[in-house]
Structures are given as structure tokens and as C-alpha cells.
Amino acid sequence: MSRSSRSDLRIVDDQLWDAVHMEIEQRQRPQAKASRGRPNRKKHPLSELIHCSVCGSNYTISGTDYYRCADQKERGTCGNTVSVRREPLEHATVAVFRHSLFSPEHARAFAEEFALK
């Protein structure tokens, strides 16, 4: 956008105009891919709870639908090439929680513990 040649019609000074347009240009540039360690990275519920039976490393999401050993995926230092589909694993885990943890006995124990505090 060009500046108006009529300075009497301006509502912002040149310095603010330049700063705003620099910001607009900056925001329009394609951003580099987010690094692995960024806090806004999407988390998957089991990523840090599943561990490789070969090396003990975390299982992490691979692609969009699989969990696999992080050491094998990222460094190639583990021989475990087993990948597990995300959805069935997460559904099975929730089913175990429902069956094992959400029982009347556990609810009573939770209520009693909560009442003590």
C-alpha cells in the first residue's frame, strides 16, 4: 500500500505506518515448520505412557495414526519396528479405565479421600 501524497489526509504518522506495514508483511511470510520441542505441539494421550519393550524409550505418534518407538523413529537406535494403530489402542485403554477404575468401589474410595481433605 502506498502512502497518500496528501499529508493533511493522514491519520497516522509515517513511523506508525511503516511499523504496521512491516508487521503485516512479517505475518504474511510463510513460517518455518515448528520445532519438535515447541509447547503448542499437539499431544496424544498415550505418547508418554507407552514404553518400548526393547529399549524403554517412549512410544510417540508416527504419521497420523500410529504409535511407535521414538528411538527407532527419530534416531534409528532401537531395533523395534512395531507400530500400533492409535485409535484401537486409545479405545482399548479407555475401556480398561472404565472397567477397572470407574467402579463403585473406586468412586467410594475417591469420595472418602476427597472428603478427608
N, C-alpha and C positions, 0 to 999 in steps of 0.2 A: 504494500500500500504506500502510495506516495503522500507526502505532506502537502497540505494546502498552501498555495502560494500567498494566500491572504492571511496574514498573521492576525488580523483583527477577528477572524472567524474561529481561531483555535481555542479549544477549551482546556488543553493540556500543554505543558511546555515541551520543548524538544527533548530534554533529558528523559522525561517520563515516557514520551512517545517511543524513543529509541529502546528504553528498557522493556516496555511492554512488547514491542515487536521482536526483540531478541528472545524474550520468553516464549512467545508464540512460535517462533522458528525452532527453538530448542525442543519444544513439546511435539513438533511435527516430525522431527528426525526419528528414524527407526531406532529403537533402543536395543542395546546388546542383550543377548539372552541372559536371564537371571543366573547367577552362580548357584552352585549346589547348596551353599550354606545360608542362603537368604531366609529370613524368618517368615516371609509371606508364602513360602513354598507349600503347596497343598500336602496335607498329611493324610496318610491312610491309617485306619485304626489299628492295624496289627503290625505295622512296619517295625516298631522297636520291641515287639513282644515275641516275635518268632525268631528263633536262632538256628543257625545251620548245625546239623548233627555232625558235620565233618570238621569244621574249623571254629565253630562257636560264634561266628560273625552274625550280625542281624540279617534277617531276610528283609529285603526292601522291594518296593514296587518296581517292576520292569515293564516298560511299554505302558499299556493302559490296563491290562487285565491279568497280570501275573506277578506273584511274589517270587523272588529268587535270592540266592546268597549274594550279599553286597560285595564280599571279597572276590567272588568269582566274576560278578558282573563288572565291577569297577576296576579291579586290579589284576584279575586273572590268576590270583594266588591260591585259589581253592579249586579242587577238582570236582566239587559238587555242581552238576549241571541240571539238577532237578528244579523245575519251575512248577508253581502251584497256582491254579486259577484263582483269582482274587474273590470273585463273587461266591462260589460254593464254600470257600474257606471261611469267609466272613459270616455267611448264613449259618454254617455249622457251629461257629464259635458263639454266635448269639443264641442259637438253640441250646447249647450247653449251659450258657449263663441262665437262660430262662428255666431250664430243668433243674439245674444244680443250685443256683444262687437265689432265685426268686421263689423260694419255698416258704410256706407259713412259718417254719422253724427259724429260717434266716430273718424273715420280717420281724418276728417276735424278738430275736436277739438284737437286731438293729434298733428296734423301738426301745428296748430296755437300755441299751448302751447310750442311745441318744438322750433318753430321759435322765440319765445319771449326770450329764454334762450341763 
